[in-house]
Amino acid sequence: MTEKAHAPDLLLRHDSRDRVLHWLVVIAFFAAAASGLALFHPALFWLSNLLGGGPWSVILHPFVGLVMVVLFYIFARPLWQENKLEPYDRQWLSRIQDVVENRDEGLPEIGKYNAGQKLLYFVLVACMLVLLLSGLVIWRRYFAAYFPIGAVRLAAVLHAIAAFALVLGVVVHVSAAAWVKGSIRAMLVGTVTPGWAYKHHRVWFREKIRPTGGR
Amino acid sequence: MALQSLDIRRRSATTTAPPAARADASVELAKLIDVSKCIGCKACQTACMEWNDLRDEIGVNVGVYDNPPDLTDRSWTVMRFAEYENPKGDLEWLIRKDGCMHCGDPGCLKACPSPGAIVQYANGIVDFHEEHCIGCGFCIAGCPFNVPRISKKDNKAYKCTLCSDRVAVGLEPACVKTCPTGAITFGTKERMKQDAAERVTDLKSRGFANAGLYDPEGVGGTHVMYVLHHADQPALYSGLPAAPRVSPLVRLWKGAAKPLSLGLIVLAAIAGFMNYVRVGPKEVEPEDERAAQREKERIHD
């Protein structure tokens, strides 16, 4: 692994591959979301200016969306295993109120990702899949004419619902990242302090500090 | 195009009132197409081409009289010829001039995401303003009559304007002007309905018991209406829908879903921020670092 030298006791949470892919997905998401939301509600039509106006938004949105889905697939495919729900995730989830209230003492010890992150992972996977398939059906310039009008209407609704779920998921994701200090740094430079790992992801912390080292 | 002599009743992707100061003075207009008088000469198609400067691709004969075989971005009206064998065993040639129906409650306008790309004038004409069209094709999904067509050349949507430019200066649409049998007439919607009622009575006396006016309620009535000999079976006329309406999916997509999802997204963002303000960030304390160190030593020993 070609990681920048860091203080010996810091733990690598996101390697450079994951970090680069994560932020590429972010950029593609913002471009797709801006152009998509512009078409969704008139109050947000001004967002179409970010991509150069209405016609350019319509032209670019499907391509940008496709790039987002492909990048997300490359990014998220290897993370499937790490996001499998474990028994301790259910316990953690049952105490979500304590998590929200910052009563973190005595929460179940969890792995690299908490149950909220894991659920977000699967919500994103589902959204990406629906957005991809419905997006192809309503892609007027190349594909929409090949589908019956009922399918186009259904796809338009599904596209909007999946996009809504995706945006909502991202709002939660961003809020959580800003809330849990150290996590934005982890995605920017890759590392967290042992205390951070111990506090938030103790099972993962133990795997990491074992002499063999975990992911 | 923007015709300031016409007031606007509805404007696409606009949440505030459209300019309609003079709306009360505008009467609703309508085109009445009496299918029972149509001889299928296609003069209306030609007049439409001529007035609107439209020259479609020269196509090929597809084995029926329909020419071109479908509406296109440059053929805003097309005569559709249906051969119907009635229960008596006689052949009826049902010829319907297809094109935009100028719905009272236009699905294209409801679906359009571009502010002002589709307007409905106070007189009822639904007009596409191509200079504001962004080429998404949502109008196609919204239309219950399968009318809008996107140009391959400029990716803008086109359809019959009901000659809004002519109507604005007191002229009748080009197709009306040219129709040699008087099958197409134009005037106030009220007057057209009266004329239609007379014609329907006439048709009924001539053996068409189910003659009637096609002005479907489901789309708020239309500003292009048909007199049909078989008003009980509109589908005979090359698939004219019996009860057209804007699809419930489109209503959901362009109705409740919009404010609801936008509201929930904004609410979620505010809730996230307020929780941060309320309980503060999740920070790692020196005690956590010390605990981590102890744990590390325990494991390594």
Chai-1 contact restraints between the chains, C-beta under 6 A:
chainA,res_idxA,chainB,res_idxB,connection_type,confidence,min_distance_angstrom,max_distance_angstrom,comment,restraint_id
A,L39,B,P113,contact,1.0,0.0,6.0,A-B,restraint_1
A,H41,B,K258,contact,1.0,0.0,6.0,A-B,restraint_2
A,H41,B,L262,contact,1.0,0.0,6.0,A-B,restraint_3
A,P42,B,A13,contact,1.0,0.0,6.0,A-B,restraint_4
A,P42,B,T15,contact,1.0,0.0,6.0,A-B,restraint_5
A,F45,B,P115,contact,1.0,0.0,6.0,A-B,restraint_6
A,G54,B,S114,contact,1.0,0.0,6.0,A-B,restraint_7
A,G54,B,I134,contact,1.0,0.0,6.0,A-B,restraint_8
A,P55,B,I134,contact,1.0,0.0,6.0,A-B,restraint_9
A,P55,B,G135,contact,1.0,0.0,6.0,A-B,restraint_10
A,V58,B,I134,contact,1.0,0.0,6.0,A-B,restraint_11
A,V58,B,G135,contact,1.0,0.0,6.0,A-B,restraint_12
A,V58,B,C136,contact,1.0,0.0,6.0,A-B,restraint_13
A,E101,B,V279,contact,1.0,0.0,6.0,A-B,restraint_14
A,N102,B,V279,contact,1.0,0.0,6.0,A-B,restraint_15
A,R140,B,G137,contact,1.0,0.0,6.0,A-B,restraint_16
A,A144,B,G137,contact,1.0,0.0,6.0,A-B,restraint_17
A,V152,B,A141,contact,1.0,0.0,6.0,A-B,restraint_18
A,R153,B,A141,contact,1.0,0.0,6.0,A-B,restraint_19
A,R153,B,S247,contact,1.0,0.0,6.0,A-B,restraint_20
A,R153,B,L249,contact,1.0,0.0,6.0,A-B,restraint_21
A,R153,B,V250,contact,1.0,0.0,6.0,A-B,restraint_22
A,L154,B,L249,contact,1.0,0.0,6.0,A-B,restraint_23
A,A156,B,A141,contact,1.0,0.0,6.0,A-B,restraint_24
A,A156,B,W253,contact,1.0,0.0,6.0,A-B,restraint_25
A,V157,B,L249,contact,1.0,0.0,6.0,A-B,restraint_26
A,V157,B,L252,contact,1.0,0.0,6.0,A-B,restraint_27
A,V157,B,W253,contact,1.0,0.0,6.0,A-B,restraint_28
A,A160,B,W253,contact,1.0,0.0,6.0,A-B,restraint_29
A,A160,B,A257,contact,1.0,0.0,6.0,A-B,restraint_30
A,F164,B,S261,contact,1.0,0.0,6.0,A-B,restraint_31
A,V167,B,I265,contact,1.0,0.0,6.0,A-B,restraint_32
A,L168,B,I265,contact,1.0,0.0,6.0,A-B,restraint_33
A,L168,B,A268,contact,1.0,0.0,6.0,A-B,restraint_34
A,V171,B,A268,contact,1.0,0.0,6.0,A-B,restraint_35
A,V171,B,A269,contact,1.0,0.0,6.0,A-B,restraint_36
A,S175,B,G272,contact,1.0,0.0,6.0,A-B,restraint_37
A,W179,B,Y276,contact,1.0,0.0,6.0,A-B,restraint_38
A,W179,B,P281,contact,1.0,0.0,6.0,A-B,restraint_39
A,W179,B,K282,contact,1.0,0.0,6.0,A-B,restraint_40
A,V180,B,K282,contact,1.0,0.0,6.0,A-B,restraint_41
A,K181,B,P281,contact,1.0,0.0,6.0,A-B,restraint_42
A,K181,B,E283,contact,1.0,0.0,6.0,A-B,restraint_43
A,P194,B,A292,contact,1.0,0.0,6.0,A-B,restraint_44
A,G195,B,V284,contact,1.0,0.0,6.0,A-B,restraint_45
A,G195,B,D288,contact,1.0,0.0,6.0,A-B,restraint_46
A,G195,B,E289,contact,1.0,0.0,6.0,A-B,restraint_47
A,G195,B,A292,contact,1.0,0.0,6.0,A-B,restraint_48
A,W196,B,V284,contact,1.0,0.0,6.0,A-B,restraint_49
A,Y198,B,D288,contact,1.0,0.0,6.0,A-B,restraint_50
A,Y198,B,A291,contact,1.0,0.0,6.0,A-B,restraint_51
A,Y198,B,A292,contact,1.0,0.0,6.0,A-B,restraint_52
A,K199,B,V284,contact,1.0,0.0,6.0,A-B,restraint_53
A,K199,B,D288,contact,1.0,0.0,6.0,A-B,restraint_54
A,I209,B,K296,contact,1.0,0.0,6.0,A-B,restraint_55
